[in-house]
Amino acid sequence: MIRPKLSLRRPLAILGAALVGLTGVAAVATPASAHHTTITATADCDRLTGERVITWKVENSEANKDATLQKVTSDPGTPVTSLVAGVKEAKPLQGLVIPQASSMLATQRVPGNTTKAHLQVYAEWIKEGKVTANHTADGDINLAADKSCTPAPKCVEVDKAKFSHTFDGPKGTATVKLDGDLPLCGDGKQYFTLVSYFAPRPQFATPQYVYGTPDSDFVSAAQTEITLNVEIPDCHTQVDLIWGDKDQVIDEIVDGGKRYDNKKLGSPGAPGNRSKGPQGWYNGGSKSCVTPASTFASKCDGSVAVSLSNDGKISKYAVEFEVKGENGFTKKVSVTPGKADSSIVVPAADAGKIEVLVDGKVIENGTYSWQRPEDCPLPAVTTKADCKEFALTVTNPEGGLPVKTTFTYGDKTETRTVAAGASETVTFKAGKDKTAVVALPDMDLELEAIYTPEGNCGGSGGGGGDDEPGLPVTGAAAGGIAAGAVALLIAGAVLFVIARRRRVTFTA
C-alpha cells in the first residue's frame, strides 16, 4: 500500500528542517562555547589628590580553564594594577592569571578632569602547555557626566574665607572668628576694626567724629578668633564693626562724605556679608555730645544780658541756642565748640520769664526772671510843707525802670508812675494827720514822713509845728537799711531814708 508511506515521509521532513534551524540559532546567539573575557568599570573621586580612581573588573568566561592576561593597554595610559585578595602590594595587571569562572579587580588613577577611559585586555587560555584559545576584550567608562574631581583643600584663601561675629554696640565689644575647619592659607590675614564715634543724635546723623582709638586685629592661620573693644563716649554715639584695618576708618562722617556701606559686618552685600551674625552697627546714647550753658545778668533798666557757652569736656558740635522772653522776644544763636556768646540782651519790655533752649528743650539752669541789681540807684523822695499844703516828690534816676508810686496822706491816695530820669510830685491839703506814706510796691518799699510845716502856723491849718524844720521823730531799725542802697536827699528841710519792707518815719 503506497499511500501510507507517502503520508509519513512529509511530516518527518518538516520536523527535521526545524531542528536544523534551531541548532543554528543557538550557535550564533550563545557565546558560551567561545573563550572570552568581559570588562566593566566604576569610578570614584580621590579628594585628597583630585584624581579619578577607576575600578576595572575583568571576568574569565571559562568554567574549567584559567585565563592568562598577556597584554594590557589603557587610555589614559596610567598604570593599571590588580587588587589581589590577601596581597598588600598591587601588581601590574599584565601577566596575571584569572582563575576559571572568576574575575579580577584592577585600579587605574587618572587626572580629575578625564572625561572617558578605555581598557583593552588580550587573554590566552592554556591547556597542557598549549594555547587553546585567545581573546581580546575592550572596556570603556564615560566620566564626562561627573563633575571634575578636584583635591579637597587643605586651607582656605583669604578672599574666599567665611567668618562669623558677635557685636554689642552699647558695650563697645565684638568678636570675629574664621568659619569651617580649614585655616587660612599661608601668611594670609584678614583684619577687622571696631570704632566708635561722637554723634549729634541717638539715631544716624552727621557730622560724627571718632572717639578714642579704634581697635583693630586680624584672623590668620595661627589666630582664628579675635576680640575687639573700644571706649564709648558718655553721649550720643555710633559704633561700627568694619571689614579691614585702621586704614579703613573714616575719621569724620559728614554729610555727603564717605560711608562704610557693605564694609560693616552683617551687611547684605560683600564683603560684610561674608561674616554671619547681627548687624555690626549701633546708634544710641542718652546724652547730647555738647555742654550748653547759660548765665544771666539783670540790668537796672529791666533788661537781661544772656551769656551762652559751649565749652564742656564733651562739646564736639556747634550748639544752636534759642533764647525766648515771656513777652514775645526770641533769638537764635549758634555757638561753636569751646566758645561763648554774650551778645544777647532781652529788653525789659520783652523779658518776663526767660528760657534758653537747645533742640526745643530748656537746658539745665536755663530759666531766669529779672531781679533788681543791688547796685541800682533807688528813687529819691523829698517833701515840702507849709501851713496849707504838704507836697511829696519822687525822683527816679536815669537808667532805671519806671517806678509805680503810691502817695497817701490822711484819707487821700494818689498813684503815679515815675519814668526813669523824671520826677512826680503830689500835693495834699494840709490836715490834722501828722504822717504821709510813699509806697514803691515794685521795689517792696514803703516810706513814712512826719508833717512838719515851715514856720509857725499858729495852731491853725495843718496841726501846728515848730519854728525850725524837724528831724525824724521815729527812726528805722539799723538792720533794715542796706549800706549804699538808699539815696539820701535833702530838699528844703526834709530828710528821707528808704528801707526795704520797713516803714521809715521822717519829719517834714
C-alpha positions in Angstrom: 0.0 0.0 0.0 1.7 3.1 -1.2 -0.4 5.9 0.2 0.6 5.4 3.9 4.3 5.6 3.1 3.8 8.9 1.3 1.8 10.4 4.3 4.6 9.8 6.9 7.5 11.0 4.8 6.4 14.6 4.5 5.8 15.4 8.3 9.3 13.9 9.1 10.9 16.0 6.6 9.4 19.2 8.0 10.4 18.2 11.6 14.0 17.6 10.5 14.2 21.0 8.9 13.0 22.7 12.0 15.6 21.0 14.2 18.4 22.2 12.0 17.2 25.8 12.1 17.1 25.8 15.9 20.6 24.5 16.2 21.9 27.3 14.1 20.3 30.0 16.2 21.8 28.6 19.3 25.2 28.5 17.8 25.1 32.2 16.9 23.4 33.6 19.9 25.2 31.7 22.6 28.9 32.6 23.0 29.3 30.2 25.9 31.3 27.9 23.8 33.8 30.7 22.9 36.7 31.7 25.2 36.4 35.4 26.2 36.8 38.0 28.9 34.3 40.7 30.0 35.3 44.2 31.2 33.2 46.5 33.3 34.2 49.6 35.3 33.2 52.1 38.0 34.8 55.3 39.2 35.3 57.4 42.3 37.0 60.7 43.2 40.0 60.9 45.5 39.5 64.3 47.2 43.0 64.2 48.7 44.7 64.1 45.3 42.0 65.2 43.0 42.3 62.1 40.8 39.7 59.8 39.4 40.1 56.2 40.6 38.7 53.7 38.1 38.0 50.1 39.2 38.1 47.7 36.3 36.6 44.3 36.6 37.9 41.6 34.2 35.9 38.3 34.1 37.0 34.9 32.8 34.2 33.1 31.0 35.7 29.6 31.1 34.5 27.4 33.9 37.4 24.9 33.6 40.3 26.9 32.3 42.4 29.8 33.7 42.9 32.9 31.6 46.3 34.5 31.4 46.4 38.2 30.7 49.2 38.6 28.1 48.8 42.2 27.2 47.0 45.1 28.8 46.7 48.6 27.3 44.9 51.6 28.6 43.8 55.1 27.7 44.8 57.3 29.5 48.0 55.4 29.8 48.4 55.5 33.5 49.3 52.2 35.3 46.5 49.6 35.8 47.3 47.5 38.9 45.5 44.5 40.2 43.7 44.1 43.5 44.5 40.6 44.7 42.9 39.5 47.9 45.4 39.0 50.6 48.2 40.8 48.7 49.2 44.1 50.2 51.2 45.3 47.3 49.3 45.8 44.0 50.8 44.3 40.9 50.6 45.2 37.2 47.6 43.5 35.6 49.6 42.3 32.6 50.9 38.7 33.2 48.4 37.8 35.9 46.1 34.7 35.7 42.4 34.9 36.2 41.2 31.7 37.7 38.5 29.7 35.9 35.0 31.1 36.2 36.3 34.0 38.2 37.2 37.7 37.9 39.9 40.1 38.9 39.7 43.7 40.0 42.2 46.4 38.9 42.5 50.1 39.6 43.7 52.9 37.5 44.2 56.5 38.6 43.6 59.2 36.0 43.5 63.0 36.2 40.4 64.5 37.7 39.3 66.2 34.5 39.4 63.0 32.5 36.1 62.6 30.5 36.5 58.9 29.4 38.8 55.9 29.8 39.4 52.7 27.8 41.0 49.4 28.8 41.9 46.5 26.4 42.9 43.1 27.6 44.4 40.3 25.5 44.0 36.9 27.2 45.1 33.3 26.4 43.7 30.0 27.6 46.4 27.4 28.0 46.0 23.6 28.5 48.8 21.1 28.9 51.3 23.8 27.8 49.5 24.8 24.7 47.4 27.8 23.9 43.9 26.5 23.2 42.2 29.9 22.7 42.8 33.6 22.9 40.6 36.7 23.1 40.9 40.5 23.1 38.3 42.4 25.2 37.6 46.1 25.4 36.0 48.1 28.2 35.0 51.8 28.4 33.7 54.2 31.0 32.3 57.7 30.5 33.4 60.2 33.1 32.0 63.3 31.4 28.7 63.2 33.3 30.6 63.6 36.6 31.9 66.9 37.8 35.6 67.4 37.6 37.4 65.9 40.5 39.5 68.4 42.4 41.6 67.9 45.5 40.0 68.7 48.9 41.5 72.0 50.1 43.9 71.9 52.9 43.4 75.6 53.7 41.2 78.5 52.6 42.3 81.6 50.7 41.7 84.9 52.4 39.4 86.2 49.6 37.2 83.1 49.9 37.1 82.7 53.7 33.9 82.9 55.7 33.5 84.3 59.2 31.0 84.7 62.0 30.8 87.5 64.5 29.2 88.9 67.7 28.5 92.5 68.3 27.5 94.6 71.4 27.3 98.2 70.4 26.3 99.8 73.8 29.3 98.0 75.4 31.7 98.5 72.5 32.7 94.9 72.1 32.8 92.4 69.2 34.3 89.0 68.3 35.1 87.6 64.9 36.2 84.1 64.1 37.0 82.0 61.0 34.3 79.6 60.0 35.0 76.0 59.0 37.8 73.5 59.8 40.4 74.9 57.5 42.9 77.6 58.4 43.8 80.5 56.2 46.4 79.6 53.6 50.0 80.7 54.1 50.5 84.1 55.6 47.0 85.3 54.8 45.5 87.7 57.2 42.1 89.3 57.4 41.8 92.5 59.5 38.7 93.7 61.3 38.2 97.0 63.2 35.8 98.3 65.8 35.4 102.1 66.0 33.1 104.4 68.0 32.0 108.0 67.3 30.7 111.1 68.8 27.2 111.6 67.2 24.8 114.6 67.3 21.7 112.4 67.7 20.9 108.9 69.1 19.9 108.0 65.5 22.2 108.2 62.5 23.1 111.8 61.9 26.1 113.8 60.8 28.7 115.0 61.5 30.3 112.3 63.5 33.8 112.3 65.0 36.0 109.3 66.0 36.1 108.8 69.8 39.2 107.4 71.4 41.3 104.8 69.5 39.7 102.2 67.1 40.6 98.6 67.9 41.9 96.5 65.0 43.2 92.9 64.8 43.5 90.1 62.3 42.5 86.5 61.8 45.2 84.2 60.4 46.2 80.5 60.3 47.5 80.8 63.8 44.8 83.0 65.2 41.3 82.0 64.1 39.3 84.2 66.5 39.8 87.8 67.8 38.1 90.1 70.3 37.7 93.8 69.8 37.0 96.5 72.4 36.5 100.3 72.2 35.6 103.1 74.6 32.1 104.6 74.2 31.6 108.3 74.7 29.2 109.3 77.5 26.8 110.8 75.0 25.2 110.1 71.6 27.3 107.6 69.7 27.7 105.4 66.7 29.7 102.1 66.9 30.7 100.2 63.7 32.4 96.8 63.2 34.0 97.0 59.8 35.9 94.8 57.3 39.5 95.9 57.1 42.3 97.6 59.2 42.5 101.1 60.7 43.2 102.5 57.3 39.6 101.9 56.5 38.4 104.1 59.4 36.6 107.3 58.4 37.7 109.9 60.8 34.8 112.3 60.2 31.5 111.1 58.8 30.0 114.2 57.3 27.0 115.0 55.1 27.8 113.8 51.6 31.0 112.2 52.6 32.3 108.6 52.7 30.3 105.8 54.2 31.2 102.2 55.3 28.2 100.8 53.4 28.7 97.0 53.0 32.0 97.1 54.8 30.0 96.8 58.0 29.8 93.2 59.1 26.3 91.8 58.8 25.6 93.9 55.7 23.6 92.4 52.9 26.4 92.9 50.4 30.1 92.0 50.1 32.4 92.0 51.9 30.3 92.4 55.1 28.0 89.5 54.1 31.0 87.1 54.3 30.5 87.2 58.1 27.4 85.8 59.7 26.0 87.5 62.8 24.0 90.5 63.9 24.2 93.9 62.2 27.6 95.3 63.1 26.5 98.9 63.7 24.8 100.7 66.6 23.3 104.2 67.2 22.3 105.3 70.7 23.3 107.1 73.8 21.1 109.2 76.2 23.1 112.4 76.4 24.0 115.1 74.0 27.6 115.4 73.0 27.6 119.2 73.8 27.6 121.0 77.1 25.4 124.1 76.5 25.3 126.6 79.4 23.8 130.0 80.1 24.3 132.8 82.6 22.1 135.8 83.2 22.8 139.3 84.4 19.9 141.7 85.2 20.4 145.4 84.3 18.9 148.3 86.2 16.7 149.2 83.2 14.9 145.9 83.4 16.7 144.2 80.6 18.7 140.9 81.0 22.0 140.1 79.4 22.2 136.4 78.4 25.6 134.7 78.0 25.8 131.4 76.2 28.7 129.0 76.2 29.7 125.7 74.6 32.9 124.7 76.2 32.2 121.5 78.1 34.6 118.5 78.1 32.5 116.6 75.5 31.5 119.5 73.4 32.1 118.5 69.8 29.4 120.4 67.9 28.2 123.9 67.4 25.2 124.5 69.6 22.1 126.2 68.2 20.7 128.2 71.2 17.3 129.8 71.2 16.6 132.5 73.8 12.9 133.3 74.5 11.3 136.0 76.5 7.9 135.6 78.0 6.6 138.7 76.3 7.5 137.6 72.7 11.2 138.0 72.4 13.1 135.3 70.6 16.5 135.0 69.1 18.7 132.1 67.9 22.5 132.0 68.2 25.0 129.3 67.1 28.0 128.9 69.3 30.9 126.8 68.1 32.7 124.3 70.4 34.9 126.0 73.1 33.4 129.4 72.5 30.9 131.7 74.2 28.5 134.4 73.1 27.3 137.3 75.3 25.6 139.4 72.6 22.0 138.7 73.6 20.1 141.3 75.6 16.5 140.7 76.3 14.7 144.1 76.6 12.8 144.9 79.7 9.5 145.1 77.8 10.0 141.5 76.4 11.7 139.9 79.4 9.4 138.4 81.9 10.4 134.7 82.3 13.4 134.0 80.1 14.2 130.5 78.7 17.3 129.2 76.9 16.5 126.2 74.7 18.6 123.6 72.7 16.8 121.3 70.3 13.5 122.6 71.6 14.2 121.8 75.3 15.1 124.1 78.1 18.7 123.5 79.1 19.8 122.9 82.7 19.6 126.2 84.7 18.2 127.8 81.6 15.3 129.7 83.2 15.5 133.2 84.6 13.5 136.2 85.6 14.7 139.8 86.0 16.0 140.7 89.5 16.8 144.2 90.5 20.6 144.5 90.9 21.7 145.7 94.3 23.8 148.5 92.9 21.0 150.2 91.0 20.3 153.8 92.4 16.9 154.0 94.2 14.4 156.7 93.6 14.7 159.7 96.0 11.8 161.2 97.9 11.6 164.8 99.0 8.9 166.8 100.7 7.9 170.4 101.1 5.3 171.5 103.7 3.7 174.8 104.9 0.6 175.5 106.9 -1.7 174.9 103.9 0.0 172.1 101.8 2.0 169.0 102.1 4.0 168.2 98.9 5.7 164.8 98.3 8.1 164.4 95.3 9.6 161.1 93.9 12.6 161.4 91.6 13.6 158.3 89.6 17.3 158.2 88.4 18.2 157.7 84.8 19.0 154.2 83.5 16.3 152.5 85.6 12.8 151.3 85.2 9.7 153.3 85.6 8.5 153.3 89.2 5.0 153.0 90.3 4.5 155.2 93.4 1.5 155.5 95.7 1.2 158.7 97.8 -1.1 158.5 100.9 -1.9 161.3 103.3 -4.9 161.0 105.6 -7.7 159.5 103.6 -6.3 160.7 100.3 -4.3 158.5 97.9 -2.7 159.3 94.6 -0.8 157.0 92.3 1.8 158.0 89.8 4.3 156.2 87.6 7.6 157.9 87.6 9.7 157.5 84.4 13.4 157.0 84.5 15.1 160.3 84.7 11.9 162.1 85.8 10.1 163.3 88.9 6.5 163.2 90.1 5.0 165.5 92.8 1.7 165.0 94.6 0.5 167.9 96.8 -2.1 167.3 99.6 -4.1 169.9 101.5 -2.6 170.1 105.0 -4.7 168.4 107.6 -4.6 167.1 111.1 -2.6 163.9 110.1 1.0 164.1 111.2 2.3 161.5 108.7 2.2 160.6 105.0 3.2 157.4 103.3 5.0 156.9 100.0 4.9 153.3 98.7 7.0 151.8 95.9 5.3 148.4 95.5 7.5 147.2 92.7 10.5 147.6 95.0 8.7 146.4 98.1 9.5 149.7 99.8 7.4 152.0 101.9 8.4 155.4 103.4 6.7 157.5 106.1 7.2 161.2 106.6 6.0 163.4 109.5 4.3 166.5 108.5 6.3 169.5 109.9 5.5 172.7 108.1 7.9 175.6 107.8 7.3 178.4 110.2 4.7 178.8 112.9 1.2 178.1 111.7 -0.3 179.5 115.0 -2.3 176.4 115.7 -4.3 176.8 112.5 -4.2 174.9 109.3 -2.3 171.7 109.5 -1.6 170.7 113.0 0.9 173.3 114.0 4.6 172.9 114.1 8.0 174.2 115.3 9.8 177.2 114.2 12.5 175.1 112.6 12.3 172.0 110.4 12.2 168.9 112.5 14.3 165.7 112.5 12.8 162.2 112.4 10.7 161.6 115.4 10.6 157.8 114.8 13.6 156.1 113.3 14.2 152.9 111.2 16.0 149.9 112.6 19.6 150.0 111.6 19.4 146.4 110.2 16.7 147.4 107.7 18.8 149.8 105.8 21.3 148.2 103.3 24.6 150.0 103.1 24.8 152.1 100.0 21.3 151.0 98.9 19.4 154.2 99.9 19.7 157.6 98.4 19.7 160.4 100.9 18.5 163.6 99.5 17.7 166.9 101.3 15.1 169.2 99.8 14.4 172.3 102.0 14.4 171.0 105.5 13.2 167.4 104.9 15.3 164.1 105.2 14.0 160.8 103.9 15.6 157.4 104.3 14.3 154.3 102.4 14.4 150.8 103.8 13.1 147.6 102.2 9.9 146.1 103.8 10.0 148.6 106.6 8.2 151.8 107.1 10.7 154.6 107.8 9.5 157.7 109.5 10.8 161.2 108.9 9.9 164.7 110.0 8.8 167.3 107.4 
